[in-house]
Amino acid sequence: MSRSAHPAGPRHADVLPEGHYAAPPADLNQLDPRVWSRTVGRNADGVVTVGGIDVKTLAEEFGTPAYFLDEADFRARCRAWREAFKGDASKAEGEDADVFYAGKAFLSRAVVRWLDEEGLNLDVCSAGELATALAAGMPAERIALHGNNKSTAEIERAVEEGVGRIVLDSFQEIVRVAHIAQRLGKRQRVQIRVTVGVEAHTHEFIATAHEDQKFGIPLAGGQAAEAVRRALKLDGLELIGIHSHIGSQIFDTSGFEVAAHRVVGLLKEIRDEHGVELPEIDLGGGLGIAYTSEDDPREPQEIAKALRDIVHRECDTAGLAVPRLSVEPGRAIVGPTAFTLYEVGTVKELPGLRTYVSVDGGMSDNIRTALYDAEYSVALVSRASTAEPMLSRVVGKHCESGDIVVRDAFLPADLAPGDLIAVPATGAYCRSMASNYNHALRPPVVAVRDGQAREIVRRETEEDLLRLDVG
């Protein structure tokens, strides 16, 4: 028998021992503002509203499942990040910095227009994301192209359009981008992504043995230094800086401190060997959000000050001019601004264990629980309830025992088919990673603001699904 297979197929309940989960909240009707978007609340009838519209009205107009994005909150978060990194000439630490929204979190033409209007730049990592950015009118010079294996066509499009930077991820890519730029008569601005030997996830970081990954060129063994040497020699490239990225869902900036120390060390080595001080460093993204009340993310102003202090301290020690700083918050901007609305289909009690609540979506609209064991919150939103809390597992309708949306949560014991429940903090990576598993139709993304709601990504139809099936 295979050591990796469960005798009954995929593991089923993964029943947790008593006490593993948190105690039920004192009030199941209360919505934690750290987890829900800023305009979410309950009206006098106990129905949850967003942007001035109640979820019953939204469900009637747009159906379920659906993602509802709080546009006012999204824009406010863009402004908060931009202001946090905006330069202040009166302060020594106040050099201007660049905020690149990471499009992989969620991207649409409406979102690109909001970013443009709010003064943010945009990071893309595929031909589709680049096409969406350009179609929505984002100035090419404010776009950065990432990716560990960019195709020739993707690089050509980026160079032709004049993207502000291409982040080089390998020795082959250094030559490839240089050759394409020269052929097109351009000199392309580039950064080199380095693997600094630091991996940070949530509250812990480990400072060794993380070169074993597909992204970046390792500092170890002088590989990053050699990449810099090669890039500086090629006429088609203008090397403007170094890029690093240390992880995701990070609440503690300690890992950034180690990364900055190593990146600045490389900058010093470049200056000493080549007589060049590169003008930029990008510390990447990965900054965390609150998925549950247990999470405690830091505010943009606090993060900006911490990162600036770290870079200034390291540059002072190395005797370098402070380079222009870039960051890439994607999840931290869009993640908290949306929730997914579901209709309850069945409620199945397993005495002594838990109650399974099946909804009309699942892993096709949120793969993160199955893929990463991600934790989410959930609430009954179509009414208030004074019923006792019941330990619940919210599951989808797909033919997988791992089709879990919220692994452990407390919902009212009077929950019934037809009720609406919502999972907050689903703005990042849910629609982006959505699939047609079981030929499910991907849900719409609906922007809500000031009493108005509109689809910015429409719901898929059976016609959409069959259009790609050539028979």
N, C-alpha and C positions, 0 to 999 in steps of 0.2 A: 504494500500500500504506500502511496506517495506520502512523504513526511509533510508536505505542504497542503494536503487536502484533508478536510474534515470528512469523517465517514459519511455524514449526511449531506455532503455538499458544503456550500458556503455556511459559515457559522451564523446562527440565527439570532437569538436574543442577546447574547453577551450580557447576561443578567449581572448587574453590579451588586456587590455586597451592601448590606444595610449600612447606612451612614456615609456612603461614597458621595451621594448627591447632597446638595445644600438643603437646608430646611425650607419649607414653603414660605413665600413672602407673607407678611402680615395682611396685605391687601392685594388680591389678585387683579383688581381693577386699576391699580396704580401703574403708570407708565414711567419708567426710569428715563429722565431726560438725557442721560449719558448714552443711552442705547438708541433712543428714537430721535428722528430728525426734529428740527427746532419748531416747526409749526404744527406738530402732532399734539393732539389732546383729546379729551372726551367732551361731548356736548351734554346738554342737560338731560338727554335721554340715555346717556351712557354709551353712545355710539362714538367710536373713534373718528376723528376728522384729521385731514391734512390739507394745508393750504386753504382752509375754509370750506372744504367739501367732505361730507361724511362717507365712510367706506361703503355703506349700502348703496348710495347713489353711484359711487364709482364702480362698484361691482355690477350694478344694473346696466350701466352704459358700456363698460369695457370688458366685462366678464372676469372669470378667474380661471387659472391663476394669472396674475399680472403683477408687474413691478411698478410701484408708484414712487416717483422721484420728486422730492421737494425742491423745486427750482430755486426758491429764495434761499434755502439752506445751502445748496450747492454754490450759489454765487457768493454767499457770505463767507463760506469756507475758502473759496478762491481769494477773496479780498483779504481774509485774515492771513493766509500764507504769503500773499504778495506784500502786505504791509509789514509782516514780521521780518522779511528779508530785504525790505527797501532800505537803501542807503540813507544815512544821516551825516551830512558833512560836518556837523558839530561834534561828532564822536569819533574817536580813533578807531573803534571797532565797527563803524557804521558803513563800510563800503557796500555798494549795491551788490546784489546777488541775483541769480537767475532761478526761478521756480519753473520746472518742467513737469507738467501733469503727465503721469504715466498712462498712456492711452490703453494699455492692456487691461487696466482695471475695468473700464467701460468706455466705449467710444461710439459716438453717433455724430451726425452733422450738426444737430442742435447743440450738443455738448461742446463741439469744437467752436461754434460761434460764441457760446458763453465764455469759454476760455479766452478767446480773442478779445471779447469786450471787457473782460475783467483783467486783462494784461498779463496772463500767464503764457508760457511757452508750452510746447507739446513734444513729448517723447513717443515715437512710434517704433514698432519692431517687425513690420511686415509690409508687403505691397498693399494689402487691403487697408491697413491703418493709414499708410501714407496717402492712398487714394482718397480715403474719407476726409483726411485733414485738408488736402488740397481742394477737394470738391466743395468743402464748406468755407473756403476762403482764408484759411490760416496762412499768413505770410511764410513762405518757405524758409526764410532766414531764421524764423523762430521755431523750427522743427529740428529735432535730433533723431537720427536713425540708429537703432540698436539692432542686436541679433548676433547669434554665434555662427550663423551660416547664411549670410545674405547672398541671394542669387545675383548673377551678373545683371539681370534685368532690373532688380531692385536697386542695385548700386547705380546703374545708368540713369534710372528715373530720378533718383535722389540728387545726383550730380547735375543732371540737366535742369532740374527745377531750382537748384541752388539752395539746398537745405543747409541750415546753419552749421551742422556738425554731423559727422558720421563717427560712431564709436567703433574702433577697430578691435577685433576680438581674437585674431590669430596672425601668425606670420604670413600665411597665405593671403589673408585679407589685406594686409598692408600693401602687398604688391598688386593685388587685384584692383583696389581702389585707386592706387597711384596710376596704374596703367590706363584705367577707364578715364580718369580725370585728364590725363595728358592727351589721350585720343580725342577728347571732347574740347580740348583747349582750355581747361579749367584748372584752378588750383584749389583743391578741396580742403576745407577746415576739418580736422579730425582730432579725436582724443583716443588714447589707448586705454582699454579696460584691463586693469591688472587685478590679479587674485592675491590679496594681501595676507592670506593665512588666518583670517578672522571670519567666524560665522556667528551671527547673532540672531537669536529667535526669542522673542518675548523678553524674559528677564535674565537669560544666561548667555554668555559668550565664551567661546573656547578659542585660544589664540594660536593654535598649532594644527597642522595636518589637515587643512581644508583646501589644499590645492587640487584635490581629487574631485574635480567637477568640470562640466563642459564649458563654463563661461570663463573668459578672461585669460590673460597670460601671466603665469606665476612670477612673483617677485623672487621666489627661491631659485637658486642656481643662476642668477643673473639673466634670466630669460626676459623679464620686463625691460631691463636696461638694454639688452640687445635689440628688442623691438623698437625702443626709442631711437637707438643709433641708426637702425635701418630707415625708420620713418623720416628722420632729419635729413637723410641723404637723397630722398626722392623728390624731384621737382614738382610732381603732381600733388604733393601733400603739404599742408600747413599745419604742423603739429601745435595745437593750442593748449593741450593739457592732458591730465591723467584722470581716469574714471575708476571708481571702485564701488562695489555693492556687497554688503555683508549679510543680508538676510531679509526676513520679513516679519511683520507683526511685532516690531521692536518697541518696547516701552522705556528701555534704559539706554542712555547714550554712551555707556562705558565702551561698548564695542566700537563705536565711531572714534573714540579716543585712540584706541590701538590702531585702527585703520589709518587715521589721519597721521599718526606718528610714522607709520611705514610709508605712506604716500609722500609725505614731506621729506622723508629720508631719500626717497627716489628722486625727488625734485632737486635736492642738494647734490646728489650724485650726478645728475644731468648737468647742473651748473658747473660743477668742478671739472667734469670731463669734456663738456662740449661748449662751455661758456654761454649757455642759454638758460634763462629763467622762464619756464613755461608759465603763461599768465592765468591758467584756470585749473581748478580741481573740482570734480563732481563726486560727492559722497553718496550718490544714489538715493534710494528711497527705503521702503520697508517699514515705515513708521506705523505704529499700531493704532487700532481703534477699539472701542468698547463693543464687543459682541454680547456680553452679559454684564450684569452689575458687578461682577468680580473684577472686570478690567478697568484700568485707570490710566488712560492715555494722557500724554502731556500736551499742553497747548502750543500752537505754532510759535508764539513769542518766546516761550521757554525753550523750545527746541532750537530756534534760530540763535538765541543767545548762547546756548550750550555749544552748538557747532562752531559758532564764530570764536568763542573763547578757546576751544580746542585748537582750531587752525592757527589763531594768533599765537598761542603759546608755543606750538610746535615750530612755527616759522621764526619766531623770535629766538628760540633755542638754536635753530639751524642757521640763523643769519640770512634768511631769505625775505624778500618782499612778499607781502601777503597776497596770494593769488585770488582772483575772482572765484567765488564759491557758487556751486550749483547743487540743487537738491531736486528729487523727483517724487514728490508725494502723489500717489494715485489713489490708493485705498483710503488714505487719510482725508482725502477731499470727498470722493464720491461714496465711499462705503457707508457712512452714517446717514446719508441723505435719502435712502430708499428703503422701502419694505416690500415684501412679497405677500400678496393677499391670496388666501386659499379659501375654498369652501370645504367644510367637513362632509365626508361621504359616509363613513362608518365609524362607530365607537365600539371597540372590542375589549372587554374587561378580561384580564387573566388574573383571577383571584390569588392574592398573595404575592403577585409580581408587579404588574403595572397595567395601565390601560393603553391600548394601541389606538391612536387617532389617525385615520387614513384621510388624506386630502387629495384634491384633484390635480396635484402636480407631483413633485418629487425630485429624484436625482437628475432628471432632464433639465430642470430649471435651477437646481442648486446641487452641484456635484461635490461641493467642498466637504460636507460631512462625511461622505463615503470615501473621498479621496484623501483628505487630510485629518479626518477625525475632528473636524472643526466643531466648535460649540456655538450655539445660537440661543436666543431668547424667543419666546412666543407668547401671544396673548389672545384671548377672546376679544374681538373688536366690534362685533355687530350688536352688542348689548353689554350691560353690566351684569354682574352675578354676585349673589351673596352665598352661593353654595360652597361647601367644603372643598379644599384643594385635593386633587387626585394626581398621583404620580403618573405621568403620561410619556409616551414616545410618539412623536409625530412622524408618520411614515407616508411615503408616496404610493402611487398606483402601479409602479413598474414591476416587472417580473424578476425582481432581485430581492433577496432577504436583506441585503445591505442598503436598500433604498430607504434611507433614514434622513429626515430633514432636521429634526431636533431630537437628540438622543434621550435626554432626560429633562423634563420640565413639569411644572405644576400648572394644571388647568382646572377650571371649575368642574365639580362632579356632575353638574347638570348639563354639560356640553352635549349637543345633539346634532344629528345630521342636518345640514342646512345652515348651521352657524358659520360665521366667517371668523377665521383666525389669521393673524398676521405675524410674520417673522421679520424683525427689524434688522438693520445693518446689512442689507443684501445688495447694496449699490455696487460693490466691487466684486468682480470675478464670477458673479452668478449668471447674468445675461451673457457676459463674454465667453463663459465656458459652457453655456447651455447647448444641449444636443437634441437630436431627433430620435433618441433611443425609444424602441417600441413604436417608431413612427409618430412620436408625440409632436405636437405643433408648439414651437417655441412661443412663450408669452410675449405680450407687448410691453414696451416701456412707456409709461404715461407720465408726463410732466405736469405737476400741479402747482399753481401759484395764484394767489389772490382771488380765489373762487373760480378759477378757470382751469380746465384740464384738457390736455390734448396728447394724442399719441405722438411720440417722437421716433419710436420704432414700432411698427404695427404688428399685430398678432399674425403669425403664419396661418395660412389656410391649406386645405387639402390640395388646392390647385397649385400652390407653391411647392408642396411636397412632390406632387406628381410631375411637375414641369421638368424636374431634373431626371426623371425616370424615362429614358428614351425607348423603353420597351424592348 
